[in-house]
Amino acid sequence: MENTFDIKEELKKLPDAPGVYIMHDKDDVIIYIGKAKSLTKRVHQYFQAS
């Protein structure tokens, strides 16, 4: 069984609470660290069509 990353499922797991998030590139190198009043709202913004 192959593990696949499903962004929609991962976004559902985020709490609607303040916190810090870390973005990694394909090589697992940290490319961004951010903070938000609502992790759900902030991280969803990254994955919306502009």
PyMOL Python script that loads the backbone (N, CA, C, O; Angstrom):
from pymol import cmd

cmd.read_pdbstr("""\
ATOM      1  N   MET A   1       0.845  -1.179   0.000  1.00  0.00           N
ATOM      2  CA  MET A   1       0.000   0.000   0.000  1.00  0.00           C
ATOM      3  C   MET A   1       0.898   1.253   0.000  1.00  0.00           C
ATOM      4  O   MET A   1       1.810   1.381   0.817  1.00  0.00           O
ATOM      5  N   GLU A   2       0.622   2.145  -0.912  1.00  0.00           N
ATOM      6  CA  GLU A   2       1.433   3.354  -1.060  1.00  0.00           C
ATOM      7  C   GLU A   2       0.826   4.500  -0.258  1.00  0.00           C
ATOM      8  O   GLU A   2      -0.384   4.723  -0.304  1.00  0.00           O
ATOM      9  N   ASN A   3       1.666   5.226   0.477  1.00  0.00           N
ATOM     10  CA  ASN A   3       1.212   6.412   1.211  1.00  0.00           C
ATOM     11  C   ASN A   3       1.162   7.585   0.255  1.00  0.00           C
ATOM     12  O   ASN A   3       2.146   7.889  -0.419  1.00  0.00           O
ATOM     13  N   THR A   4       0.012   8.245   0.194  1.00  0.00           N
ATOM     14  CA  THR A   4      -0.113   9.428  -0.648  1.00  0.00           C
ATOM     15  C   THR A   4      -0.512  10.603   0.223  1.00  0.00           C
ATOM     16  O   THR A   4      -1.198  10.452   1.234  1.00  0.00           O
ATOM     17  N   PHE A   5      -0.070  11.761  -0.189  1.00  0.00           N
ATOM     18  CA  PHE A   5      -0.364  12.988   0.544  1.00  0.00           C
ATOM     19  C   PHE A   5      -1.604  13.624  -0.063  1.00  0.00           C
ATOM     20  O   PHE A   5      -1.617  13.955  -1.249  1.00  0.00           O
ATOM     21  N   ASP A   6      -2.640  13.797   0.738  1.00  0.00           N
ATOM     22  CA  ASP A   6      -3.883  14.415   0.285  1.00  0.00           C
ATOM     23  C   ASP A   6      -4.051  15.742   1.019  1.00  0.00           C
ATOM     24  O   ASP A   6      -4.401  15.766   2.199  1.00  0.00           O
ATOM     25  N   ILE A   7      -3.799  16.837   0.319  1.00  0.00           N
ATOM     26  CA  ILE A   7      -3.819  18.151   0.958  1.00  0.00           C
ATOM     27  C   ILE A   7      -5.184  18.466   1.558  1.00  0.00           C
ATOM     28  O   ILE A   7      -5.252  19.073   2.626  1.00  0.00           O
ATOM     29  N   LYS A   8      -6.257  18.076   0.909  1.00  0.00           N
ATOM     30  CA  LYS A   8      -7.601  18.361   1.438  1.00  0.00           C
ATOM     31  C   LYS A   8      -7.813  17.678   2.790  1.00  0.00           C
ATOM     32  O   LYS A   8      -8.403  18.259   3.700  1.00  0.00           O
ATOM     33  N   GLU A   9      -7.335  16.460   2.910  1.00  0.00           N
ATOM     34  CA  GLU A   9      -7.475  15.737   4.175  1.00  0.00           C
ATOM     35  C   GLU A   9      -6.579  16.345   5.255  1.00  0.00           C
ATOM     36  O   GLU A   9      -6.981  16.430   6.416  1.00  0.00           O
ATOM     37  N   GLU A  10      -5.392  16.760   4.889  1.00  0.00           N
ATOM     38  CA  GLU A  10      -4.482  17.378   5.854  1.00  0.00           C
ATOM     39  C   GLU A  10      -5.026  18.715   6.351  1.00  0.00           C
ATOM     40  O   GLU A  10      -4.902  19.022   7.536  1.00  0.00           O
ATOM     41  N   LEU A  11      -5.623  19.510   5.472  1.00  0.00           N
ATOM     42  CA  LEU A  11      -6.183  20.797   5.875  1.00  0.00           C
ATOM     43  C   LEU A  11      -7.330  20.629   6.871  1.00  0.00           C
ATOM     44  O   LEU A  11      -7.540  21.489   7.727  1.00  0.00           O
ATOM     45  N   LYS A  12      -8.063  19.538   6.764  1.00  0.00           N
ATOM     46  CA  LYS A  12      -9.167  19.269   7.692  1.00  0.00           C
ATOM     47  C   LYS A  12      -8.668  19.029   9.119  1.00  0.00           C
ATOM     48  O   LYS A  12      -9.426  19.199  10.074  1.00  0.00           O
ATOM     49  N   LYS A  13      -7.425  18.642   9.268  1.00  0.00           N
ATOM     50  CA  LYS A  13      -6.859  18.315  10.577  1.00  0.00           C
ATOM     51  C   LYS A  13      -6.379  19.534  11.354  1.00  0.00           C
ATOM     52  O   LYS A  13      -6.097  19.437  12.548  1.00  0.00           O
ATOM     53  N   LEU A  14      -6.283  20.679  10.686  1.00  0.00           N
ATOM     54  CA  LEU A  14      -5.748  21.876  11.345  1.00  0.00           C
ATOM     55  C   LEU A  14      -6.733  22.452  12.352  1.00  0.00           C
ATOM     56  O   LEU A  14      -7.934  22.495  12.087  1.00  0.00           O
ATOM     57  N   PRO A  15      -6.244  22.889  13.490  1.00  0.00           N
ATOM     58  CA  PRO A  15      -7.120  23.509  14.490  1.00  0.00           C
ATOM     59  C   PRO A  15      -7.406  24.969  14.146  1.00  0.00           C
ATOM     60  O   PRO A  15      -6.588  25.633  13.510  1.00  0.00           O
ATOM     61  N   ASP A  16      -8.547  25.456  14.559  1.00  0.00           N
ATOM     62  CA  ASP A  16      -8.882  26.869  14.405  1.00  0.00           C
ATOM     63  C   ASP A  16      -8.388  27.586  15.657  1.00  0.00           C
ATOM     64  O   ASP A  16      -9.173  28.091  16.460  1.00  0.00           O
ATOM     65  N   ALA A  17      -7.071  27.614  15.798  1.00  0.00           N
ATOM     66  CA  ALA A  17      -6.432  28.166  16.993  1.00  0.00           C
ATOM     67  C   ALA A  17      -5.128  28.834  16.570  1.00  0.00           C
ATOM     68  O   ALA A  17      -4.624  28.576  15.477  1.00  0.00           O
ATOM     69  N   PRO A  18      -4.580  29.688  17.430  1.00  0.00           N
ATOM     70  CA  PRO A  18      -3.289  30.299  17.112  1.00  0.00           C
ATOM     71  C   PRO A  18      -2.192  29.246  17.071  1.00  0.00           C
ATOM     72  O   PRO A  18      -2.270  28.214  17.737  1.00  0.00           O
ATOM     73  N   GLY A  19      -1.169  29.530  16.274  1.00  0.00           N
ATOM     74  CA  GLY A  19      -0.061  28.596  16.225  1.00  0.00           C
ATOM     75  C   GLY A  19       1.007  28.994  15.237  1.00  0.00           C
ATOM     76  O   GLY A  19       0.930  30.040  14.592  1.00  0.00           O
ATOM     77  N   VAL A  20       1.999  28.143  15.133  1.00  0.00           N
ATOM     78  CA  VAL A  20       3.126  28.337  14.225  1.00  0.00           C
ATOM     79  C   VAL A  20       3.083  27.207  13.197  1.00  0.00           C
ATOM     80  O   VAL A  20       2.762  26.065  13.524  1.00  0.00           O
ATOM     81  N   TYR A  21       3.410  27.545  11.957  1.00  0.00           N
ATOM     82  CA  TYR A  21       3.451  26.535  10.912  1.00  0.00           C
ATOM     83  C   TYR A  21       4.788  26.617  10.194  1.00  0.00           C
ATOM     84  O   TYR A  21       5.399  27.683  10.110  1.00  0.00           O
ATOM     85  N   ILE A  22       5.229  25.491   9.684  1.00  0.00           N
ATOM     86  CA  ILE A  22       6.517  25.398   8.996  1.00  0.00           C
ATOM     87  C   ILE A  22       6.280  24.787   7.619  1.00  0.00           C
ATOM     88  O   ILE A  22       5.625  23.752   7.496  1.00  0.00           O
ATOM     89  N   MET A  23       6.814  25.430   6.591  1.00  0.00           N
ATOM     90  CA  MET A  23       6.713  24.899   5.230  1.00  0.00           C
ATOM     91  C   MET A  23       8.065  24.342   4.825  1.00  0.00           C
ATOM     92  O   MET A  23       9.106  24.951   5.071  1.00  0.00           O
ATOM     93  N   HIS A  24       8.029  23.174   4.197  1.00  0.00           N
ATOM     94  CA  HIS A  24       9.233  22.487   3.736  1.00  0.00           C
ATOM     95  C   HIS A  24       9.182  22.357   2.221  1.00  0.00           C
ATOM     96  O   HIS A  24       8.100  22.314   1.635  1.00  0.00           O
ATOM     97  N   ASP A  25      10.351  22.294   1.586  1.00  0.00           N
ATOM     98  CA  ASP A  25      10.375  22.021   0.158  1.00  0.00           C
ATOM     99  C   ASP A  25      10.408  20.509  -0.060  1.00  0.00           C
ATOM    100  O   ASP A  25      10.319  19.734   0.892  1.00  0.00           O
ATOM    101  N   LYS A  26      10.537  20.102  -1.316  1.00  0.00           N
ATOM    102  CA  LYS A  26      10.497  18.672  -1.636  1.00  0.00           C
ATOM    103  C   LYS A  26      11.631  17.882  -1.003  1.00  0.00           C
ATOM    104  O   LYS A  26      11.531  16.665  -0.841  1.00  0.00           O
ATOM    105  N   ASP A  27      12.716  18.575  -0.642  1.00  0.00           N
ATOM    106  CA  ASP A  27      13.855  17.912   0.008  1.00  0.00           C
ATOM    107  C   ASP A  27      13.799  18.019   1.527  1.00  0.00           C
ATOM    108  O   ASP A  27      14.769  17.700   2.214  1.00  0.00           O
ATOM    109  N   ASP A  28      12.666  18.468   2.046  1.00  0.00           N
ATOM    110  CA  ASP A  28      12.412  18.606   3.475  1.00  0.00           C
ATOM    111  C   ASP A  28      13.240  19.716   4.131  1.00  0.00           C
ATOM    112  O   ASP A  28      13.478  19.695   5.339  1.00  0.00           O
ATOM    113  N   VAL A  29      13.673  20.686   3.317  1.00  0.00           N
ATOM    114  CA  VAL A  29      14.381  21.856   3.835  1.00  0.00           C
ATOM    115  C   VAL A  29      13.340  22.903   4.209  1.00  0.00           C
ATOM    116  O   VAL A  29      12.422  23.164   3.432  1.00  0.00           O
ATOM    117  N   ILE A  30      13.470  23.499   5.378  1.00  0.00           N
ATOM    118  CA  ILE A  30      12.521  24.528   5.810  1.00  0.00           C
ATOM    119  C   ILE A  30      12.664  25.748   4.914  1.00  0.00           C
ATOM    120  O   ILE A  30      13.756  26.299   4.768  1.00  0.00           O
ATOM    121  N   ILE A  31      11.544  26.170   4.308  1.00  0.00           N
ATOM    122  CA  ILE A  31      11.577  27.341   3.436  1.00  0.00           C
ATOM    123  C   ILE A  31      10.792  28.514   4.012  1.00  0.00           C
ATOM    124  O   ILE A  31      10.947  29.644   3.550  1.00  0.00           O
ATOM    125  N   TYR A  32       9.948  28.260   5.021  1.00  0.00           N
ATOM    126  CA  TYR A  32       9.171  29.344   5.601  1.00  0.00           C
ATOM    127  C   TYR A  32       8.648  28.923   6.963  1.00  0.00           C
ATOM    128  O   TYR A  32       8.230  27.780   7.154  1.00  0.00           O
ATOM    129  N   ILE A  33       8.674  29.847   7.903  1.00  0.00           N
ATOM    130  CA  ILE A  33       8.060  29.648   9.215  1.00  0.00           C
ATOM    131  C   ILE A  33       7.134  30.825   9.438  1.00  0.00           C
ATOM    132  O   ILE A  33       7.538  31.978   9.289  1.00  0.00           O
ATOM    133  N   GLY A  34       5.895  30.536   9.794  1.00  0.00           N
ATOM    134  CA  GLY A  34       4.930  31.611  10.001  1.00  0.00           C
ATOM    135  C   GLY A  34       4.125  31.383  11.258  1.00  0.00           C
ATOM    136  O   GLY A  34       4.149  30.306  11.853  1.00  0.00           O
ATOM    137  N   LYS A  35       3.406  32.429  11.649  1.00  0.00           N
ATOM    138  CA  LYS A  35       2.506  32.298  12.795  1.00  0.00           C
ATOM    139  C   LYS A  35       1.164  32.874  12.388  1.00  0.00           C
ATOM    140  O   LYS A  35       1.082  33.715  11.494  1.00  0.00           O
ATOM    141  N   ALA A  36       0.122  32.420  13.046  1.00  0.00           N
ATOM    142  CA  ALA A  36      -1.224  32.844  12.673  1.00  0.00           C
ATOM    143  C   ALA A  36      -2.147  32.818  13.884  1.00  0.00           C
ATOM    144  O   ALA A  36      -1.953  32.042  14.819  1.00  0.00           O
ATOM    145  N   LYS A  37      -3.144  33.676  13.846  1.00  0.00           N
ATOM    146  CA  LYS A  37      -4.185  33.660  14.876  1.00  0.00           C
ATOM    147  C   LYS A  37      -5.102  32.461  14.677  1.00  0.00           C
ATOM    148  O   LYS A  37      -5.636  31.915  15.642  1.00  0.00           O
ATOM    149  N   SER A  38      -5.282  32.056  13.430  1.00  0.00           N
ATOM    150  CA  SER A  38      -6.078  30.868  13.109  1.00  0.00           C
ATOM    151  C   SER A  38      -5.289  30.045  12.094  1.00  0.00           C
ATOM    152  O   SER A  38      -5.172  30.439  10.933  1.00  0.00           O
ATOM    153  N   LEU A  39      -4.756  28.924  12.515  1.00  0.00           N
ATOM    154  CA  LEU A  39      -3.995  28.078  11.606  1.00  0.00           C
ATOM    155  C   LEU A  39      -4.848  27.623  10.427  1.00  0.00           C
ATOM    156  O   LEU A  39      -4.373  27.597   9.291  1.00  0.00           O
ATOM    157  N   THR A  40      -6.083  27.271  10.683  1.00  0.00           N
ATOM    158  CA  THR A  40      -6.964  26.817   9.616  1.00  0.00           C
ATOM    159  C   THR A  40      -7.088  27.865   8.524  1.00  0.00           C
ATOM    160  O   THR A  40      -6.877  27.569   7.348  1.00  0.00           O
ATOM    161  N   LYS A  41      -7.427  29.081   8.906  1.00  0.00           N
ATOM    162  CA  LYS A  41      -7.632  30.131   7.908  1.00  0.00           C
ATOM    163  C   LYS A  41      -6.345  30.478   7.172  1.00  0.00           C
ATOM    164  O   LYS A  41      -6.349  30.644   5.952  1.00  0.00           O
ATOM    165  N   ARG A  42      -5.252  30.588   7.904  1.00  0.00           N
ATOM    166  CA  ARG A  42      -3.988  31.010   7.282  1.00  0.00           C
ATOM    167  C   ARG A  42      -3.456  29.980   6.305  1.00  0.00           C
ATOM    168  O   ARG A  42      -3.082  30.329   5.185  1.00  0.00           O
ATOM    169  N   VAL A  43      -3.415  28.731   6.704  1.00  0.00           N
ATOM    170  CA  VAL A  43      -2.853  27.707   5.827  1.00  0.00           C
ATOM    171  C   VAL A  43      -3.769  27.465   4.623  1.00  0.00           C
ATOM    172  O   VAL A  43      -3.280  27.189   3.528  1.00  0.00           O
ATOM    173  N   HIS A  44      -5.084  27.565   4.809  1.00  0.00           N
ATOM    174  CA  HIS A  44      -5.996  27.441   3.673  1.00  0.00           C
ATOM    175  C   HIS A  44      -5.703  28.504   2.618  1.00  0.00           C
ATOM    176  O   HIS A  44      -5.833  28.239   1.423  1.00  0.00           O
ATOM    177  N   GLN A  45      -5.312  29.694   3.043  1.00  0.00           N
ATOM    178  CA  GLN A  45      -5.011  30.771   2.100  1.00  0.00           C
ATOM    179  C   GLN A  45      -3.909  30.380   1.116  1.00  0.00           C
ATOM    180  O   GLN A  45      -3.935  30.799  -0.041  1.00  0.00           O
ATOM    181  N   TYR A  46      -2.963  29.599   1.556  1.00  0.00           N
ATOM    182  CA  TYR A  46      -1.868  29.180   0.673  1.00  0.00           C
ATOM    183  C   TYR A  46      -2.337  28.260  -0.447  1.00  0.00           C
ATOM    184  O   TYR A  46      -1.698  28.181  -1.495  1.00  0.00           O
ATOM    185  N   PHE A  47      -3.435  27.575  -0.232  1.00  0.00           N
ATOM    186  CA  PHE A  47      -3.877  26.571  -1.191  1.00  0.00           C
ATOM    187  C   PHE A  47      -5.142  26.951  -1.951  1.00  0.00           C
ATOM    188  O   PHE A  47      -5.777  26.095  -2.566  1.00  0.00           O
ATOM    189  N   GLN A  48      -5.510  28.222  -1.912  1.00  0.00           N
ATOM    190  CA  GLN A  48      -6.654  28.715  -2.671  1.00  0.00           C
ATOM    191  C   GLN A  48      -6.169  29.257  -4.016  1.00  0.00           C
ATOM    192  O   GLN A  48      -5.060  29.781  -4.124  1.00  0.00           O
ATOM    193  N   ALA A  49      -7.014  29.122  -5.034  1.00  0.00           N
ATOM    194  CA  ALA A  49      -6.675  29.704  -6.345  1.00  0.00           C
ATOM    195  C   ALA A  49      -6.697  31.214  -6.233  1.00  0.00           C
ATOM    196  O   ALA A  49      -7.562  31.780  -5.565  1.00  0.00           O
ATOM    197  N   SER A  50      -5.752  31.868  -6.881  1.00  0.00           N
ATOM    198  CA  SER A  50      -5.713  33.332  -6.778  1.00  0.00           C
ATOM    199  C   SER A  50      -6.560  33.995  -7.844  1.00  0.00           C
ATOM    200  O   SER A  50      -6.636  35.222  -7.897  1.00  0.00           O
TER     201      SER A  50
END
""", "prot")
cmd.dss("prot")
cmd.show_as("cartoon", "prot")
cmd.util.cbc("prot")
cmd.orient("prot")
